[in-house]
């Protein structure tokens, strides 16, 4: 994997040189936009509306609009010289319990590996966090933004960093008007729903989950390449009403039968 950032972890007075690697990758299929008439890939050009010409990457600068039509121009050197400790350091602020963090705050995951001379303090921090069961809350500047992050021990051998949203970046659930309802739930309906949940409860095994939509897309693409007819399932008719109790009863029966087939 390619290193995408180099810096250090600041742990009290301890300085741990580290390298940052992306821990995840998107597996979505990539599609190109083509001209329907001749199937030529569409070209997206950056054009200056004042000069009328195409602009190269070297000619583009970052500007902050502080008034309509007026900008402050910032160079790469300006961004690099911002006087913040977190510009090149993952600064640990607190240690907390993982269970205290709502998953809505998580954004993206990165592996942290020790750089030259950082192996011993890296191991010390990892083992101390494993012993205490704590995770670290930190700040670091990534991609021209100071982000909130948490560091935790991953699979017993590495530190992983999750970038996080700040509280004011999480939209309040109270702003969703569609959640303002109070349906009448019967006790036997709730009991059956709980039974269904218990029947479907198991240990988390991420390897058993696959992207079925991506597989279906690949099958569709392979069929088109080979000139085969593609079977498309009939969608459920709009407005079709499902009996809630009947659905719960049938679901419970199906999951109980599945549980009997699973070896203990």
N, C-alpha and C positions, 0 to 999 in steps of 0.2 A: 504493500500500500504506500501511497505517496504522502509525505509529510506536508500538511497544509498550513502549519503555524509552528513557530518556535518561541519559547519564552521560559517562564518559570512559575512554580507554585510558591506562594509566600505563606508560610505556616509559622506564625509567631515570628521568631527571628531566624527560622530555618528557611533556606533558599534551595529549591529543588529544580534544577534545569530539566525541562520536559519538551517533548515533541507531541504535536496534536495530529491525530488521524481521524478521518470520517468513519464512524462506526456503522453507518447504514447507507444504503443506496436504493434508489427507485428502480423497480423492475417493470414499470409500465412500458407498453410498446410505443415506439416513436413513430409518428406519422408526419409526412411532409404534405404541405398544401400545394396542390397542382392546379394549373389552369385547366378547367374542364374541357376546353376546346382541343388543346394539343398535348395535355398531360405533362407540360413543362413545369418543373419546380418554380414556385413564386419566389422572386428575389425581393427581400426587404432592404431598402436603402435608407440611410440616414441623410436627409436633405435639409439644408438650411433654407427656411422660407424667405429670408432676406436676400441672401446671395444667389439662391436658386440652384446651387451646386451640391453634389454629394459630399459628405463630410467624413473624413477618415477618423479612426480611433485616436490618432495622435493629435487631432485638432479639437477634441472634445475636452472640456473642463467642467468641474463641478461648481454650480452656482446656487446660492441660497437667496430666494426671492423675499426680501424684507418689505418691499412695497410693490404694488403692481408695476411691472416692467423694469424694476430696479433690482440688481443682484449684487451680492458679495461673492467674489470669486475665491475659491480655496484650491490650493495646489496639493499634490500628494505630500509635499514636505510639510505643509500646514497640518495635515492630518497626522503625520508621523511625529510632529513635535508638540502635540497637545500635552500639557504638563499633568498627566495622570499616572499614578502608580500602576493602574490596571492596563496601561497601553501595551506592556509586554509581560505582565505578571497576572497570574490567576491568584487574586488576593482572597484568602479564606477569611471570612468575617465571623461565622458562627458554626457550631456543630449542633445538629438537631436530629430528631427521629424521622426516618423515612416516611412512616405512617402519617406524619403531620402535614405532608405535602399533597395537595389535590393534584391528580394527573393533568388537569386542565392547564397547569402552569408549564408543562414540559413542551419543548420545541424540537430540538435536534440533539443527537447523541454523538460524542467524540471519545475515542480511546486516547488515554494519556500514557505515554511511554517515557522512561527516563532518558535524558540526553547525556552526553559525556560528563562523567563525574556525579551524576545524579542518582546512581543505582541504590546506594545505601540509604539516603534520606527518603527516597521514593518508597523503598521497602519498609522503612520505619513507619512512615505515614500510613501505608496500606495495612500493615499489621496492627497498628494502634487503632485504626478505624474498624477493622474486623473484630478486634477484641472488645471494643466498646459498643459495637453495633450502631455507631453514629454515622451520619453523612454530613458533608461540609457544604455550607452555603458560601458562595464566592461571587466576585465580580471580575470581569475581564473584558477588554475591548476586542471585538471581532467585527470585521467588515464595517468599520467606521461607526460602531455603536458599542456603548458599554452595556454588556448584557449581564443579567443575573444568571447564576448557574449553580448546580449542585454537583458535588463530587462524591462518588460512592465506590465501594469495592465491587468488582464485577467478576463472577465465577472464581473468586478466591485468588486470582493471580494478577489482576490489573486494576487500575483506577479508570473509571469512565466518568465523563463530564456530560451532564445534560444542560443545555442552555434552556433558560426559562423566560416566560413572559413576566413583566412587572404587573403588579395588581391593577394599575390603571390601563393595562393593555387587554385585560380580560373583561369582556362585555358583561354587564350585570344581567343575570337571568330574569330579573324583574322587568326588564325592558321588552320581554317577549309577551305580547298581548294574548297569544294563542294558548298560554298556560293558565289563563284565568277561568277555570271551570271547577265544578264540584259534583261529579257524577255520584250516583248512589251505588256503592259497592256492597253486595251481600256477603255475609260471613262465609257461606259455603263456596262462593266464587273465589274469595281470598284464600280459603283453605286449599282449594283445588290448584290454584296458581302456585302456592307454596309447595305443594306436593310435586308439581311438575318441575319446579326449580330444583328441588332435592333430587329428583330422578335424573336430571341433567347435570348435576354437580359432579365434578371430578377434579383431578390435579391439572394444572396448566401445563400443556405439552405443545410448545409453539410449532414443533416440526410437523404436527398433524394438520395444520392449517395451510391451505394453498390458495392462490389467486385463481379461482375458477373462471372469472371473467377474462383474464389474460389467456388462459388455456383455450377458452371458447373462441376468442378472437384469433388465436393462432390457427385453430382448426378451420375457422372460416377463411382465413388467408390461404392456408394450404389447399383447401377445396377450390378456391378461385384460381389458384395457380394451376391446379390439375384439371380445371374445367368441370368439376363436379357440381351437381346441384346441392345447395345447402338447405338442410331442414331447419325450419324456424318454428319453435313451439308456439302454440296459440296462447296469447295472454289471457288472463282472467278478465271477464267482461267488466267494464266500468259499472260501478254502482252495485256490484254483487254483494249481498249481505251475508255475513258469516255468523252463525249462531255461536255466541261466546261459550256457553256451557257445553255445547256439543263439541266444539273445538278443543276445550280443555279436557273433556272426558276422553276423546280419541287420542289426544297427545299423551295423556297419562298412560293409557293402555299401550301405546307404541313405545314409550320410553321404558316402561316396566318390562316389556318383552326384550328390549335391547339390553337392559341391565342383566337379565337372566342369561344372555348369550356371552356376556363379558366375563372372562375367567377371573376369579378372586385372587 
